């Protein structure tokens, strides 16, 4: 199982290889090898290329397999069983699937022994604000909903959580240093926010308690992705 990163900028960065082009993803992975601790394979790349995408990216760095599994417990357990031979370092599932789903995923992951992935429960997507939550029937603020889901997920067996930078400090204060926190919605100073609603800079996210930060377009859309990743790492204290 992958360990939390030590102090320092580069190992904390997870570039998001959000493309449907496997050759492009492989080229990005090669250019970022050694400059980042983990590389993200998300829905776009996995749906386009399937398991070969994980295998290709894993040649260069551990893989954060961000598929946000969300189904009945038996189905999620079965999906995880199919993913375990790919040896991802991290796998995401939606906390909204409930405690039985998370517990079933944890039981399946345990069959991989020490090679099992970190199971990360996604709380509230960083693209959602209070109005978006209200549209789904949730009257609470994003922070209240994140904390509710986080406590439930950790109690059910999640190793860590995916949350926006704005909730990282709250989760650290409430849950302590144990759960791993992976934080998307991170934008370097001067970068476009895009479709993210709850964001922060890399330094702010790490100061709030993030173990890993996920950065997509500011790295992968840069003329020199490796240089962009190194610049972001240099902006993180420690």
N, C-alpha and C positions, 0 to 999 in steps of 0.2 A: 504494500500500500504506500502510495506516495506520501512523503513527509511534508509538513508545512515548510515554506521557504525560510531561510535564515535572513538576517538583516542584509539589505542591499536592494538595488532597484531592478536589475534585469530578471532575476528568477521570479519576481512577483508578477511579471507581465505575461498575459495570455493573449496573443494576437488572434483575432477572429478571422479565420480563413473562409469568409462568407462569399463564396462564388460557386457557380455550378460547373465550372471548368476545372476538371481534375488536373490537367497539365499546369494550369495557372497556380492551383493550390500547391502542387508539388514544388514548383519554382519558388513560390513564396516561402514554403517550409524550409527549403534548402538555404535560402538567403537569410532566414531568421534563426537558423540552427546556431546554438551557442550564445545567442543574444537574448533569448527568452527562455523561461523555465518550462512552459507548457504551450501547446498549440491547440486551438479550438477547431473541431470539426462540428459544424452545426447542421441544422435541418436542410439548408439549401444544398450544401456539398454532399451530405449523406444521401439525400433523395436523388441527386443527380448521378452519383457514382457508387453508392452503396459501401459495403465493407472494404473494397479496395482503397477507398479514400482514407480509412483509418490506418490500414496497413502502410500506405505510402507515406502519410504524414508521420507515423510512428517511427520511421527510419531516421527522423531528424530530431524528434523530441517527444516526450510523453503527450498523450492526447487527452484533451478535455472534450468528451463526447456529449455535446449539448443537444440532446433530443427531447428533453422535457417529457418524459414518459408519463402518460396520464390515462388510466383505464381501470377496469376492475382488477382486484389484486392478482388473480390467477393469470390474467393476460400480461400484466406488467412483469410478474415473475418470469413468465415464459419469454418475454422480450429480453429481459436481462440475461436469461440463460443463453439466448442466442448471441448476445453481445460479448459475453465473458471470454470466448476464445480469441477475440480481437485484442484483449489485454489493454483496454482503455485505462488511463490513470484516474479519471473522474467520469461519472455519469450523472446527468440531471434527471429529476422527476418532479412533477408538480406537487407541491405540498397540498394543493386543493384536492388531490385524490384521496386524502384522508389517512388516518393512522394504520388501518388494515393494509392498504396498498403499500405504504412505506415499509411496514413490518415484513410484508411478503417479499419485497425487493431486497431488504436486508438479509433475510433468511437465504435467499437465492445467492446473493453476493458472497455470503460466508462460505459457500461451497468452493470458492476459488482460493481459500486460505489467505496466506500473506500476500498473494498476488491480486487480491480483490481490489476493485476500484473504490474510491471515495464516492459515497452516495450523497449528492447535493440536492436539497429540496428547494425548488424555486418558489419564492414567496409571492411578491407582486411584481409583475413585469415593469421594467424601467420606462416603458412607453406609456404607462398608465398614471394618471393623476386622480385627484379626488372625484372629479366629474366622471371620469371613465369608470371608476369603481362604483359610483352611484348608479351608473347605467346598467351595471350587472347585479344590482340589488344590495350592494354593500354600502351601508350608511356611514361606516367608520372612516377615519382618515387612512391614507396609505400606511402611515407608521403604526397605527393601531392594528390594522389587518396583518401587516408584516409580522409584528410581534406575536399575534395570536397564532398564525400559521407556523412561525418559527418554533415556538415552544412545543406545539403539538408534534411537529416533524422530528425534532431532536428526541423527544420522549419516545417516539415510535421507532427510532433507530437510524435516523439520518446522521451522517458524519458531519454534515455542514449545511450551509445555506447559501442561496443566491439572493442577494438583495441589492437595492440601489445604494449609492454612497450616502444618501441622506438617512438611511436607517442603520448603517453599520455601527455607529457609536452606541445607539440604543440597544442593539443586540449584544454588543460586547458587555455593556453595563448589566443587562438582564441575564445573560447566559454565561458570562465569564469567558475565559480564554480557550475553552475546549473546542467548541464547534469551529470548523473551518469556514471562513467567509470568503466567497468569491463574488466580486463586485463588478458588474457591468455598468454601463452608463457613465463611463469615465472619458473625459475629453480634456486634452491638453489646453492650456491657456491659448485663446485665439481660435480654437477649432469650432467648426459649425456643430450645433447641437443635433441637427437632423431630426429624426423621429423620437428622440429620447425626451422624457419629461422631467426626470429626476436625476440630475447629473452633478458631477464634481470633477475637480482636477485630480490627476494621479496622486499628488502629494496629499491633498485633502482626504482622498479615499483611504490611503494607507494610514494617515494620522488618525482616522476614525476607527481603524481596527481591521481593515481589509487584509487578508493573507495574500490573495491574488487579485489583480485587477484585469478586466477584460477590455481590450482596446481593439476596435475594428478599423473603420475607415481612416482614422488619422495615421495608421500604420500601413494597412494594405493598399490604401489609395494614394500613398505618397510616392513621389518619383523614385525615392530610394527607401524602401521599407526598412531595411536594416539600420540605416542612419536615423530614421524616424524613431524606431524602437530604442536605439541607444540614447537619443535625446530625451525621450520620455523617462528612461531609466535614470538618467543623470539628474532629472528633476525631482526624484524621490529621495528624501533624506535617508541617511544611513547607508 
